[in-house]
Amino acid sequence: MTAQPTGRLRGNDLVLSRRFRASMEDVWTSITDPESTARWLM
């Protein structure tokens, strides 16, 4: 996982990206299950 997210502007949108050392299933759960989201943002 990178230390800090990277961001760029695409038109009027701010696009943030971050790499995770986790399975796709774990990452998907982290963004679709509110109880799991906090674990990924800390």
HELIX and SHEET records of a PDB file:
HELIX    1   1 MET A   24  THR A   32  1                                   9    
HELIX    2   2 PRO A   34  LEU A   41  1                                   8    
SHEET    1   A 2 THR A   6  ARG A  10  0                                        
SHEET    2   A 2 ASP A  13  SER A  17 -1                                        
END                                                                             
